[in-house]
Amino acid sequence: MNDPARRAVPRAAYAGLVILLFFIAGSALSLILQLELPVIVRVLKEREIRFAIGLSLATSLTSLTLAVLIGLPAAWVIASGKLPLRSFINILLDLPVVTPPLVAGIGLLLLLGRHGLLGKIDQRLTAKLFSPLGVIIAQTYVALSIFTRSAVSALLSIDKNYTAAACNLGLSPARAFLLVEIPLVWKPLLGGCILAFSRAIGEFGACLMLAGATRLKTETLPMAIYLNIASGDFSAAVVCAVILMTIAAIMLTGLHIAQRGSPAVDSPIKASA
C-alpha cells in the first residue's frame, strides 16, 4: 500500500531538493572536470603534495587515536548519569562543533602559547606548537568533541540490564564496560570514529592559527589548498581538493555501512549536531 503522506507532497516541493542536489553535485563535478589526467599525475609527483597527503593522514590518525583514548572514558562518565553539572558539560562538549575554527584556534593559541596558562608552565610546549604537534592538537580538539558526543549517544542507548547482569556475574564496572557495553555499540562508535577522522583531516582554521602554514612542515591538504591558491598554482589546489573530497566520499560510505543494522542507536551525525 502506498504511503498517503508521500502522495500528498506536491511536485513544487521537489524544487528545493533539485536546488540542493544541483549545488552539491555541481560543485563536486566542477572540481573533477577542472582537471585533466596529465595535470593530476604531474601534481601528485610533486614532493610538496605527497608530503601534504602523508602529513594529513598521519596527523589525522594520531588525532583520532587521542580522541578515542580521551573521549571514550569521558563518554562513559557522562553516560553513567552520575555527573554533577551535566547540562553545563553537555554545552561545553557541543561548543567546539559550533565555534568557528579560527576562533577555536585563537583560543588554543592563547591557552598553549608563550603567555598562555600552559605555556607559562612549560615553554617547551610553546616552542613545538608551530610543527606537526600543533596540527595534532588542533585536529584532536575538533575531533574529540564529535567522537565524545557520538559515544555518549551510543552508550545511552544500551539496555542497562546487560551491564547489571555482567556485574552480577562478577565483572567489575570497567570490565563490563570493555567486554559488554563497547561490543554492543561498536557500530555507532565506528561511525563516530569516521566522523571524527573526517573532521580532523579537513581542519584548516584551528591548524592555521595554532601551527601556522609552512610548506613541507605543517602543510596538510587543507593548508596546501590555501598555500597553492595564494601562490597562484590553482591546479595543485584543485588536486588537493579532489583528494580531500575522495577521502570524504570513502568515509561517508564507511559511515553508512557502519550504521546499517543499528537503527536503535542515534546517528553520530545527529549526536554531533
C-alpha positions as CSV (number, residue, x, y, z in Angstrom):
1,M,0.0,0.0,0.0
2,N,1.3,3.5,-0.9
3,D,2.0,5.9,1.9
4,P,-0.7,8.7,1.8
5,A,1.8,11.2,3.3
6,R,4.2,10.6,0.5
7,R,1.5,11.0,-2.2
8,A,0.5,14.3,-0.5
9,V,3.8,16.0,-1.3
10,P,3.2,18.5,-4.2
11,R,5.6,18.4,-7.2
12,A,6.6,22.0,-6.5
13,A,8.1,20.9,-3.2
14,Y,10.7,18.9,-5.1
15,A,12.2,22.2,-6.3
16,G,14.1,22.5,-3.0
17,L,15.6,19.1,-3.4
18,V,16.6,19.8,-7.0
19,I,18.3,23.0,-6.0
20,L,20.1,21.3,-3.1
21,L,21.4,18.5,-5.3
22,F,22.4,20.9,-8.0
23,F,24.7,22.8,-5.8
24,I,26.2,19.7,-4.1
25,A,26.7,17.7,-7.3
26,G,27.6,20.7,-9.3
27,S,30.4,21.9,-7.0
28,A,31.8,18.3,-6.9
29,L,31.7,17.9,-10.6
30,S,33.2,21.3,-11.2
31,L,36.2,20.3,-9.2
32,I,36.6,17.0,-11.0
33,L,36.1,18.4,-14.5
34,Q,38.6,21.1,-13.8
35,L,41.4,18.7,-14.1
36,E,43.0,16.5,-16.8
37,L,44.8,13.3,-16.1
38,P,48.3,14.6,-17.1
39,V,47.8,17.5,-14.6
40,I,46.8,15.1,-11.8
41,V,49.8,12.9,-12.5
42,R,52.1,15.9,-12.6
43,V,50.8,17.4,-9.3
44,L,50.9,14.0,-7.5
45,K,54.6,13.6,-8.4
46,E,55.4,16.9,-6.6
47,R,57.1,16.4,-3.3
48,E,55.0,19.0,-1.6
49,I,51.7,17.3,-2.4
50,R,53.0,13.9,-1.3
51,F,54.2,15.5,1.9
52,A,50.7,17.1,2.5
53,I,49.0,13.8,1.9
54,G,51.3,11.9,4.2
55,L,51.1,14.5,7.0
56,S,47.3,14.8,6.7
57,L,46.9,11.0,7.1
58,A,49.5,10.7,9.9
59,T,48.2,13.6,12.0
60,S,44.5,12.7,11.5
61,L,45.1,9.1,12.5
62,T,47.1,10.3,15.6
63,S,44.3,12.8,16.5
64,L,41.7,10.1,16.1
65,T,43.6,7.8,18.4
66,L,43.9,10.5,21.0
67,A,40.2,11.4,20.6
68,V,39.2,7.8,21.3
69,L,41.6,7.4,24.2
70,I,40.3,10.6,25.8
71,G,36.7,10.6,24.6
72,L,35.6,7.1,25.3
73,P,36.3,7.2,29.1
74,A,34.8,10.7,29.2
75,A,31.7,9.5,27.4
76,W,31.4,6.6,29.9
77,V,31.4,9.0,32.8
78,I,28.8,11.3,31.1
79,A,26.5,8.4,30.1
80,S,26.6,7.0,33.7
81,G,24.3,9.8,34.8
82,K,26.2,10.4,38.0
83,L,27.9,13.6,36.9
84,P,27.2,17.0,38.5
85,L,26.5,20.0,36.2
86,R,25.8,17.5,33.4
87,S,23.8,20.1,31.4
88,F,26.7,22.6,31.5
89,I,29.2,19.9,30.5
90,N,27.0,18.9,27.5
91,I,27.0,22.6,26.4
92,L,30.8,22.6,26.6
93,L,31.0,19.4,24.6
94,D,29.0,20.9,21.8
95,L,30.9,24.2,21.8
96,P,33.8,23.1,19.5
97,V,31.2,21.9,17.0
98,V,29.5,25.3,16.6
99,T,32.6,27.5,17.3
100,P,34.2,28.9,14.1
101,P,37.6,27.0,13.7
102,L,39.6,30.3,13.6
103,V,38.1,31.2,17.0
104,A,38.9,27.8,18.4
105,G,42.5,28.2,17.0
106,I,42.9,31.6,18.7
107,G,41.6,30.1,22.0
108,L,44.1,27.2,21.8
109,L,46.9,29.6,20.9
110,L,46.1,31.7,23.9
111,L,46.0,28.7,26.1
112,L,49.1,27.0,24.9
113,G,51.1,29.9,23.7
114,R,54.0,31.7,25.4
115,H,51.8,33.8,27.6
116,G,49.1,31.2,28.0
117,L,48.2,29.2,31.1
118,L,50.0,26.0,29.9
119,G,52.7,27.9,28.0
120,K,53.9,29.6,31.2
121,I,54.2,26.2,32.9
122,D,56.2,24.6,30.1
123,Q,57.9,26.8,27.4
124,R,59.0,23.7,25.5
125,L,55.4,23.1,24.5
126,T,55.1,26.6,23.1
127,A,58.3,26.1,21.1
128,K,56.8,23.0,19.4
129,L,53.4,24.4,18.5
130,F,54.4,25.5,15.0
131,S,55.1,21.9,14.0
132,P,53.1,18.8,13.3
133,L,52.4,18.7,17.1
134,G,50.3,21.9,16.7
135,V,48.4,20.3,13.9
136,I,47.7,17.2,16.0
137,I,46.5,19.3,18.9
138,A,44.2,21.4,16.7
139,Q,42.8,18.3,15.0
140,T,42.3,16.4,18.3
141,Y,40.4,19.4,19.6
142,V,37.8,19.3,16.8
143,A,37.6,15.5,16.6
144,L,37.3,14.9,20.3
145,S,34.0,16.7,20.7
146,I,32.4,14.8,17.8
147,F,33.6,11.4,18.9
148,T,32.7,12.0,22.5
149,R,29.2,13.1,21.6
150,S,28.7,10.1,19.4
151,A,30.0,7.8,22.1
152,V,27.7,9.3,24.7
153,S,24.7,8.8,22.4
154,A,25.7,5.2,21.7
155,L,26.3,4.3,25.4
156,L,22.9,5.8,26.5
157,S,21.1,3.6,24.0
158,I,22.3,0.4,25.8
159,D,19.8,-1.5,27.9
160,K,21.3,-1.2,31.4
161,N,20.1,-4.7,32.2
162,Y,23.0,-6.1,30.2
163,T,25.5,-4.2,32.3
164,A,23.7,-5.2,35.5
165,A,23.8,-8.9,34.5
166,A,27.5,-8.7,33.8
167,C,28.2,-7.1,37.1
168,N,26.1,-9.7,38.9
169,L,28.2,-12.4,37.2
170,G,31.3,-10.9,38.9
171,L,32.7,-8.5,36.3
172,S,33.9,-5.1,37.6
173,P,32.3,-2.0,36.1
174,A,35.4,-1.4,34.0
175,R,35.4,-4.9,32.6
176,A,31.7,-4.8,32.0
177,F,32.3,-1.6,30.0
178,L,35.0,-3.1,27.9
179,L,33.6,-6.6,27.4
180,V,29.8,-5.9,27.3
181,E,29.0,-2.3,26.6
182,I,31.5,-1.5,23.9
183,P,30.8,-4.6,21.8
184,L,27.1,-3.8,21.9
185,V,27.6,-0.4,20.3
186,W,30.7,-0.9,18.2
187,K,28.9,0.2,15.0
188,P,27.9,3.6,16.3
189,L,31.4,4.0,17.9
190,L,32.9,3.2,14.5
191,G,30.6,5.8,12.9
192,G,31.8,8.3,15.5
193,C,35.4,7.5,14.6
194,I,34.7,8.0,10.9
195,L,33.1,11.4,11.5
196,A,35.9,12.4,13.9
197,F,38.6,11.4,11.3
198,S,36.8,13.2,8.5
199,R,36.5,16.4,10.6
200,A,40.2,16.2,11.6
201,I,41.6,15.7,8.1
202,G,39.7,18.6,6.8
203,E,40.5,21.0,9.6
204,F,42.0,24.3,8.5
205,G,41.2,27.3,10.7
206,A,42.4,25.9,14.0
207,C,45.5,24.4,12.4
208,L,46.4,27.7,10.7
209,M,46.2,29.6,14.0
210,L,48.0,27.1,16.2
211,A,50.5,25.5,13.9
212,G,50.9,28.1,11.1
213,A,51.1,27.5,7.3
214,T,54.6,26.4,6.5
215,R,55.4,24.4,3.4
216,L,56.8,20.9,4.0
217,K,56.4,21.4,7.7
218,T,52.8,22.0,8.8
219,E,51.3,21.6,5.3
220,T,48.3,19.4,5.5
221,L,46.0,19.0,2.5
222,P,43.7,22.0,3.5
223,M,46.8,24.0,4.1
224,A,48.2,23.0,0.7
225,I,45.0,24.3,-0.9
226,Y,45.4,27.6,0.9
227,L,49.1,28.0,0.1
228,N,48.8,27.0,-3.6
229,I,45.9,29.3,-4.2
230,A,47.9,32.1,-2.6
231,S,50.9,31.4,-4.8
232,G,48.7,31.1,-8.0
233,D,49.1,27.3,-8.5
234,F,45.4,26.7,-9.0
235,S,45.8,23.2,-10.4
236,A,47.7,21.9,-7.4
237,A,45.0,23.4,-5.1
238,V,42.2,21.7,-7.1
239,V,44.0,18.3,-7.0
240,C,44.3,18.6,-3.2
241,A,40.6,19.5,-3.0
242,V,39.7,16.4,-5.1
243,I,41.8,14.2,-2.8
244,L,40.0,15.5,0.2
245,M,36.7,15.1,-1.5
246,T,37.6,11.5,-2.4
247,I,38.6,10.8,1.2
248,A,35.3,12.3,2.4
249,A,33.3,10.1,0.0
250,I,35.1,7.0,1.2
251,M,34.5,8.0,4.9
252,L,30.8,8.6,4.2
253,T,30.4,5.2,2.5
254,G,32.1,3.6,5.6
255,L,29.8,5.6,7.8
256,H,26.6,4.4,6.1
257,I,27.9,0.8,6.2
258,A,28.7,1.1,9.9
259,Q,25.2,2.5,10.7
260,R,23.4,-0.2,8.7
261,G,21.7,-2.7,11.0
262,S,21.8,-0.5,14.2
263,P,18.6,1.6,14.0
264,A,18.2,1.7,17.8
265,V,21.2,3.9,18.2
266,D,21.2,7.6,17.3
267,S,23.3,8.6,14.3
268,P,26.6,10.1,15.1
269,I,25.7,12.9,12.8
270,K,22.7,13.7,15.0
271,A,24.8,13.3,18.1
272,S,27.4,15.8,16.8
273,A,24.9,18.4,15.7
